[in-house]
């Protein structure tokens, strides 16, 4: 009788452990399922853009939370720096105004990106990318686009260093 009880307890514990492992694998394995950056359909400075008020523009550049949380860190990085409002950060004296000024710009995903565990690694990989994809596409302004992306990556690094120092 004791053997059966012990065996039942051991088997029960094994089942619970196996279920826990499977649940953990399932919840983390497919966590980041979106590998492409979000595509903003409204072009800053377009006729449609000028017809909108500020609130409508912010809404047009909004990325749903469920999309942000499902993006890989690289896709989220590309989404954040592609946000048309990201360039506004380059004119803000956030070192003087403070950390909240960074978040007040309304860039969906920025806070999530800066809090990702692999952000530093992905940013480093991305900043050393040669962006040859632009050239491969035969884009007319590939050089200007590469410079723009590199400028935005450098700005993101500056913001990250500032916020990291502010949190210490």
N, C-alpha and C positions, 0 to 999 in steps of 0.2 A: 504494500500500500504506500509506504514511504517513497519507494522508487518511482511509483507512478506520479505521485504528487511532485516530487523533485523534477521528474522528466517533463511534466506538464508545465511547471514553472520555467524551466530552461527553454522549452519550446516556445512558450508564451513570450519570454524575454527576447528570444531570437526573432520572432515575428515582429514584435514592437520595434526592435532595432532595425530590422530590414525595412520596415515601413517608413521609419524616420529617415533612413538613408535615401530611399527612393523619393520621398517627399522633398528632401533638401536638394537632390539632383534635379528634380523636376522644376522646383521653384527658382533655381539659379541658372540652369542650363539654357533655358529659353528666355531668360530675363531681357536681354538686349537683342531683340529680333529685327529691328530696323537698322539696316546698314547704309542706307543712302540719306544724305541730308534733306531736310525739308525744302520744298520748292516754293518760294514766294512768287505769287502770280502778279502782284501789283508792282509795277516798276516805279521807283522813286523818280519824280520829275515828269512822269507821263501825264497826258491830258486827264486821264481818269484820276490820277493822284491829286492833281490840282483841284479837281471838282469835289474832293472829300474834305471834311473838317478833320481836326487832329484826332478826335476820338475814333472816327471811321478808319483813319490810317493805322492807328494802333491796333484796331480790330483786324484790319486786313493783314497785318504782320504777326498776328497771334498764332502760336503753335499750341495745339491741344496738349494738356498735361500728360494724357495717356500716350501720346506720340513721343514726347520728351523722355518719359521714363522708360520707353521701350527702345530708344536709340542707343546704338553703340556710342562710346565716347568719341570716336572719330567722327561719326555722323553728326553728333551733337555739336562738336567743335566747328565743323563746317557749317552747320545751321546757324550757330551763334554769329560767326564772323560774316556770314552772308546776309544777316539781318540788315535791312537798309538803315535802321537806327544805330547800328554799331558804330558807324563813322562819327556819330554825335559824341561818342566817348572821347574822341581825340581832341575835342575842344573844351572838355570839362577839366577844370583844375581839381581833380578829385583828391590830389595830395593836400590841397588847401581846404577844400570844402568838406571832405570826409568820405568814408566808405559808402554811406547811404546814397551819395550822388551817383555811384556806379549803378546801383539797383533801381534808381529812379528813372533811368532811361527807357525802361519797358522793353527789355530784350528777353523774351521768353527763353528759358533754358540756361541762361547765364549762371545763375546761382547753382543750379543742378550740376552744370559742367564743372564749376570751380570746386564743388564738393565731391566729385568722383575720385575714387581711390587711384585710378590709373590716369588721371588728368595730366600730371607732370610728364609721365612717360609718353603719352599720346601727343602732347604739345611738342615735346622734344622731337619725336619722330616726324610730326607734321612740319615743324619749322625747318627741318633739314631736307624736306622733300624738294626735288628740283622742278616740280610742277610741269614735267615734260608732257603731261596729258594735254595741256593747253596747246603746245606746239603740235602734238600729234593730231589734234583736231583741225589743224590748219586755221585756227582762229586768227583773224586779221590783227587784233590787238593783244596777241598772246603775251607779249613782253609787258605791256601796261597792266594786264590782268594779273600776271605773276607778281609784279611790284605791289599792286593793290593788296593781294592776298598776303604777301610777306609783311606789308605795313600793318595789316590788321592782326596778324599773328604777333608781331612785336608789341602792338598795343595791348593785346590780350596778356602777353607775358608781363608787361608793366603793371597792368591792373592786378594780376595774380600776385605779383611780388608785393605790391602795395597792400592788398587785402590780407595777405599772409602776415606782413609786418604789423598791420593794424590789429590783428587778432592775438598777437603775442602779449 
